[in-house]
């Protein structure tokens, strides 16, 4: 029979796999904005990330009782502490992955916002030219 720490480590390894998928999707978002900026494609990738986050929520909900037991028994016996080392290692890996993904998401956000500003500037310039041309047409100016 697996200890509570082992059960949690196994569940968190599954979560870690999902976080790897999320990280890959966020990296794809960055690539989209670097190679051929397309906020629509980024949004589609965001929807996939959201679906994966739901998977993590399901895992978290399923292990909630085990997490409570683990917190209650965490400091009982050397065998449990050995398993805690494994659990701590998995959790540290997840945390590092989340931090890396967050940094990449900030990069993507900055690229999307810069792209939108450039588009707005182009659109604004085009609108201005339309207004100038209308005014010239109305007032007969060449």
C-alpha positions in Angstrom: 0.0 0.0 0.0 1.3 3.4 -0.9 1.8 6.1 1.8 0.0 9.3 1.6 3.2 11.0 0.4 3.6 8.5 -2.3 0.0 9.0 -3.4 0.4 12.7 -3.5 3.8 12.4 -5.4 2.1 10.3 -8.0 -0.8 12.7 -8.4 1.6 15.7 -8.6 3.6 13.9 -11.3 0.4 13.7 -13.3 -0.1 17.4 -12.7 3.5 18.1 -13.7 2.8 16.4 -17.0 -0.1 18.8 -17.5 2.0 21.7 -16.6 4.6 20.7 -19.2 1.8 20.7 -21.8 0.8 24.2 -20.6 4.3 25.4 -20.8 4.6 24.0 -24.4 1.4 25.9 -25.4 2.6 29.1 -23.9 5.9 28.7 -25.8 3.9 28.2 -28.9 2.1 31.5 -28.2 5.4 33.3 -28.0 6.5 31.7 -31.3 3.3 32.8 -33.0 3.9 36.4 -31.9 7.5 36.3 -32.9 7.1 34.7 -36.3 3.7 35.7 -37.7 1.8 37.8 -35.1 -1.7 36.5 -34.8 -3.6 37.3 -31.6 -6.4 35.0 -32.7 -4.0 32.1 -32.8 -2.7 33.0 -29.4 -6.3 33.1 -28.1 -6.9 29.6 -29.4 -3.8 28.4 -27.5 -5.1 30.2 -24.4 -8.3 28.2 -24.7 -6.3 25.0 -24.7 -4.4 26.2 -21.7 -7.7 26.8 -19.9 -8.8 23.3 -20.7 -5.6 21.9 -19.2 -6.0 24.1 -16.1 -9.4 22.4 -15.6 -7.6 19.0 -15.7 -5.3 20.3 -12.9 -8.4 21.4 -10.9 -9.9 17.9 -11.2 -6.6 16.3 -9.9 -6.5 18.8 -7.1 -10.0 18.1 -6.1 -9.4 14.4 -6.1 -6.3 14.6 -3.9 -7.8 17.0 -1.3 -8.5 14.3 1.3 -5.0 12.9 0.8 -3.5 16.4 1.3 -5.4 16.8 4.5 -4.1 13.4 5.8 -0.6 14.2 4.7 -0.7 17.5 6.6 -1.9 15.7 9.7 0.7 12.9 9.6 3.6 14.7 7.9 6.0 14.6 10.8 5.3 11.0 12.0 8.2 8.6 11.4 11.3 8.5 9.3 9.7 6.4 6.5 7.2 9.2 5.9 9.9 11.8 5.8 11.7 9.9 3.1 8.6 9.9 1.0 8.2 13.6 1.7 11.6 14.2 0.1 10.2 12.7 -3.1 7.0 14.7 -2.8 9.0 17.9 -2.1 11.1 17.2 -5.2 8.0 16.9 -7.4 6.5 20.0 -6.0 9.7 22.0 -6.5 9.7 20.9 -10.1 6.1 22.0 -10.6 6.9 25.4 -9.0 9.9 25.9 -11.3 7.8 25.0 -14.3 5.0 27.4 -13.2 7.5 30.2 -12.7 9.1 29.7 -16.1 5.7 29.5 -17.7 4.6 32.8 -16.0 7.7 34.5 -17.4 6.9 33.3 -20.9 3.3 34.4 -20.5 4.5 37.9 -19.6 6.6 37.9 -22.7 3.6 36.9 -24.8 1.4 39.5 -23.2 4.0 42.2 -24.0 4.2 41.0 -27.6 0.5 41.0 -28.0 0.1 44.4 -26.6 2.9 45.8 -28.7 1.3 44.2 -31.8 -2.1 45.8 -30.9 -0.5 49.2 -30.4 1.2 48.9 -33.9 -2.1 47.9 -35.4 -3.9 50.8 -33.8 -1.2 53.2 -35.0 -1.6 51.9 -38.6 -5.4 52.0 -38.3 -5.3 55.5 -36.8 -3.0 56.7 -39.6 -5.3 55.2 -42.2 -8.4 56.8 -40.6 -6.6 60.2 -40.6 -5.8 59.8 -44.3 -9.4 59.0 -45.1 -10.6 62.1 -43.2 -8.0 64.3 -45.0 -9.1 62.9 -48.4 -12.8 63.4 -47.6 -12.1 67.0 -46.5 -10.2 67.6 -49.7 -13.0 66.1 -51.8 -15.7 68.1 -49.9 -13.8 71.4 -50.1 -12.4 70.8 -53.6 -8.8 70.9 -52.4 -6.3 68.9 -54.3 
